[in-house]
């Protein structure tokens, strides 16, 4: 089987990105995949095919990202779907996290995503088609104790995706921000998750929250293979959603957050409208 669409996927050496790359290649799609470590990416994908273009890219470097898109276009002569999957989790309260830790998290989770979009858009705009899929998290909509900076970064991805969808629709480019729950990947390992270097004993609830998440590793409810199929299905929809929660845990957390928001907005309506002239 051979599919003509060309996918560009970041953070492809592990997690949901790796599951997606493998499924796409198995189904005959053409894939440009990025990682900070080319050897690790090639080993993880374990695929020798003309349909696979592995790329070593520093996503926080705009020029490195630009070069990767140039190589993708030169190799495949097309770019159809762009998936911003690269990112990592960071735990800790604001007081516990140093400025350097916070900025590093935003560099990878937010600014790298912007770099990819910035470099992808000339290709998609010129073709008047394409689909950008940004991977956020349920933490970006319904965050939990102890994940302040991670939540802030993933909130940012949701916000930029919602506006991007409006900005680029005139060019025939579609945008979806996906907010996964817990999937059985390496996300809860030290490869993808860091904690504040200098935790404070006073934040007991934060430490307890981190301990609960650590225990989830290997038992997460989400199946990466099924998530990969959802991503493929999204690109086949005539009118794909701008927002999508995946995983029953994410679905339930989203509904609970909506109830909270609805109650607060309704109860505080007199205060909200009291400031009008």
Secondary structure, DSSP 8 states (H G I E B T S, - for coil): -----EEEESSTTSHHHHHHHHHHHHTT-EEEEEES-HHHHHHHH----TTEEEEE--TT-HHHHHHHHHHHHHHHS---EEEE----EEEB-TTTS-HHHHHHHHIIIIIHHHHHHHHHHHHHHHHT-EEEEEE--GGGTS--TTBHHHHHHHHHHHHHHHHHHHHHGGGTEEEEEEEE--BSSSTTSTTTEEE-TT--TT-HHHHHHHHHHHHHTT--SB-HHHHHHHHHHHHH-TT--SEEEESHHHHHHHHHHHHHHHHHHHHTHHHHHTT--
